[in-house]
Amino acid sequence: MRTAWIFPTILLLVPALQRAQVSPAPAPPIAEKIHTEKPINGAVLVDDYAWLRNRTDPKVHAYLEAENAYAEQFTAGQKPFAEALYTETLSHIKQTDTSVPYHLLGYWYYSRTEEGKQYTTLCRKKGTLDAPEEIILDVNDLAKGEKFMSLGSFAISDDGYLLAYSTDNVGFRQYRLHIKDLRTGKLLPDTAERIDSLVWAADNKTLFYTTEDATTKRGDLAYRHVLGTDAKADPVIFNEKDERYDVYVSRSRDRKYIWLDSGSHVTSESRFIPADAPTAEWTVVEPRKEGVRYDISEGNGTLYIRVNDTDPSYRLVSVPVTSLGKAHWTELIAARKDVPLEDVEVFKDFYVVTERIKGLPVLRVNQFGATETHTIEVPEPAYFLSSSTNAEFDTGTFRYSYQSPITPSSTFEYNVKSQASTLLKQQEVPGGYDKSRYTVERLFLPAKDGTGIPVTVVYRKDKFKPGQNPLFVYGYGSYGITMPDTFSVNELPLLDRGVVTTVAHIRGGGEMGEAWHDAGKMMTKRNTFTDFIDATDGLLAKGYGKPGLVGIEGGSAGGLLMGAVTNMRPDLFNVVLCEVPFVDVMNTMLDATLPLTVGEYEEWGNPNEKAAFDYMLTYSPYDNVAAKSYPAILVQTSFDDSQVMYWEPSKYVAKLRALKTDKNPLVFFINMHGGHGGSSGRYDRVRESDRRYAFMLTQLGITQ
């Protein structure tokens, strides 16, 4: 990232930028307009900033550098505040720490972090936790000399001698395969490119992996590799030709089977082979049927299938591995419209299902042969609850993770027979954190159509004054993804300054199951945006914030949310944090060569079809920017993001600068060496977060 002092020099060098009149305040770069038109479906899409898509054009780079320089210069006065927030956040992080070890095939595996180091170190001990530590992979070593480092897939052979893993050193989610001999510490020559997933067969020499298409980044091919052979000659064992689908390989918990799953947003299909027969023919569990999704767990020769064939809430059926086909299915849990079935995990003597009740997760334990089920109880009105690492099949215990916005992340072990939970570890929060000073509430606020929107609210008790506090609302609402009610060290500085922090669990997400997702996608997508607006209005009406002191945040598809609601109700919000935002909906979804586009026709619609085009055009943020007043806005993106290309937010910012009529700040940070999640190092990510929060708090009148 360039420093502010070079900004005037950049402007002199770039003909595409129109230099603003010199004034005491920094002037933003103004992008050149090159008018283009695209007639389609009886309309004309006008795009004056399409030239920003040319990532190799020097004037594009110069414009991005100019935006970075302007952002640095404009926020220079906030840097001491951002640094104070960073120091405060770090004071609540135990920087040298170790994860809870888990047992697998004779070893205890865990990861640890060290103060001052950006990445984790993966370790194990043989037989007992008192044994000497063996470092199997230090990501800090992998990151040396790199500006970005991300660890992708990771698998250890059954004999414990070989580690297969993948890394991305750019940020574009383009992973390279590595195989390490853990006896010698040396890398084997076996490698492959564009790796998505990988898994070992039981013979300790055969590796299955999937790769992505070079253009669309869709996982489409599955390969079988034998150690010591040329990966370029690896046979393709599966080729998914439907562009809506991605493929993925995995291994069953009892390690008897290898799974190859292929799925789109609405349809899936699974096949398998015995893990000890890597050249066997693959068996399809149930042939794909449009609109039907299912996933598989296996145990004791039986498949447990979570499937939505009778209702979007899913049901659970079982079938013998030796007698597949719907005719042999036995229903174990019927579909219940108000209780979506989210997950199933199978062990030797029991299975655990994750359900959703009023938008919150519930873990229910079912022992084979028993008539009663047991629910793992939790103490708070809003929380996150999920399975933890349960690597072994033959066990009498089940590990789960629990946290809430005020309870740090906690790992428990549940004894299935005694029905007792034992706390193994709770995240330590140094710096004087006292849970009793905060409170968490769960609300259901009405949308205009009467639907109740779940909203999680957190505040510090002694700082809360009804109707007077700054209000912060976070949202996402896409892909059926649930926004978890987790503990966030990053938000403690907000709470301690009297900000009420909230999460709006709007339609389009998965909080209330697949039906909740369906009610906020395709031709109902506008529900996502109006839910967020209604939730914010409802929070203000109930005194959880003060009108005129509202900050909002969202990233990726949540950045689409930010752009849409800001166009629709700019008066409601004072400051907007918008990360890697999917804002150029029409142009992106009309380009089938871009990553994700074709597969996401099932999420957003296909704008080549007129009805979908007309509907999508009503909310596409870039296409609806208008000459009016907007809130203060911070936009952040990464040049190497493969999920939302950098030019989407770049065009959006350029158009906002040209049209908005207010004098509120608009700053745009471009990470030239980051991915979809920004920087890869843990300290760098905290700095980016606190830079955003310093901007937001300043706009809300809080400067220290």
Secondary structure, 3 states (H helix, E strand, C coil): CCCHHHHHHHHHHCCCECCCCCCCCCCCCCECCCCCEEEECCEEEECCCHHHHCCCCHHHHHHHHHHHHHHHHHCHHHHHHHHHHHHHHHHCCCCCEECCCEEECCEEEEEEECCCCCCCEEEEEECCCCCCCEEEEEHHHHCCCCCCCEEEEEEECCCCCEEEEEEECCCCCCCEEEEEECCCCEECCCCCECEEEEEECCCCCEEEEEEECCCCCCEEEEEEEECCCCHHHCCEEEECCCCCCEEEEEECCCCCEEEEEEECCCCEEEEEEECCCCCCCCEECCCCCCCCCEEEEEECCEEEEEECCCCCCCEEEEEECCCCCHHHCEEEECCCCCCCEEEEEECCCEEEEEEEECCEEEEEEEECCCCCEEECCCCCCCCEEEECCCCCCCCCEEEEEEECCCCCCEEEEEECCCCEEEEEEECCCCCCCCHHHEEEEEEEEECCCCCEEEEEEEEEHHHCCCCCCCEEEEECCCCCCCCCCCCCHHHHHHHCCCCEEEEECCCCCCCCCHHHHHCCCHHHCHHHHHHHHHHHHHHHHCCCCCCCCEEEEEECHHHHHHHHHHHHCCCCCCEEEEECCCCCHHHHHCCCCCCCCHHHHHHHCCCCCHHHHHHHHCCCHHHHCCCCCCCEEEEEEECCCCCCCCHHHHHHHHHHHHHCCCCCCEEEEEECCCECCECCCHHHHHHHHHHHHHHHHHHCCCCC
